[in-house]
Amino acid sequence: MGSRSKRQFVPSEFVVPGELLSTHFRLRMLSVGDVDKDFEAVTSSVSHLSKVWPDSGWPYGLTLSQNLVDLGWHEKEFQNRSSFAYTVVTLDESCVLGCVYFYPTYKVGYDVEVFLWVRESELSGGLDADLYAAVDGWLMTDWPFCQPAYPGRQISWDDWSQLPDK
């Protein structure tokens, strides 16, 4: 996904977590080095992923080159502290299982927008629920956010779009 903001949305003294480790997966910064494994994960799950951002058209028609640009953009925004994209990988790093994104929000009552996805093949095993629980707990313990929003997950897209901006 593209840029949401060029401004930092965490305090300058905040140390951004490098990873989240669970017994089944690891989250770490998404980078251009992940392009092939990320592209494979995305293209194996196009129908499922089109529901993450339903009006965006992503990931239909995504090419490897476009994915490289997207990953480079995410990596640069992470370095600039203007958004944070984490890849979800197996513990041995052999497979990308999904992604997690933290974006600044302009909606009243929230301080971060959180999006996450897992590859379609992992849905039946409960990875989506496990990842959601891990990320939600991580936000409460290791991040400076108090009111995360999960558009399309905890709040419907219609309700989200009707919320006033700050």
Number of C-alpha atoms within 10 A of each C-alpha: 14 10 12 12 14 12 12 15 19 18 10 9 6 10 10 16 13 10 13 16 14 13 7 12 22 20 25 19 22 23 20 18 11 19 21 14 15 27 20 15 20 27 18 14 18 17 14 16 22 16 15 17 15 11 9 11 12 17 21 13 10 14 12 15 11 13 20 19 15 18 23 18 19 25 20 16 22 20 13 14 19 20 25 23 25 23 24 28 22 17 15 9 13 9 16 25 26 26 23 21 19 21 23 21 19 14 17 10 15 16 19 24 18 23 20 21 23 25 23 20 13 13 13 8 9 10 20 19 12 14 23 19 11 14 18 14 12 13 17 13 11 13 14 15 14 13 13 20 21 20 18 17 13 10 12 11 15 10 10 15 12 9 12 10 10 9
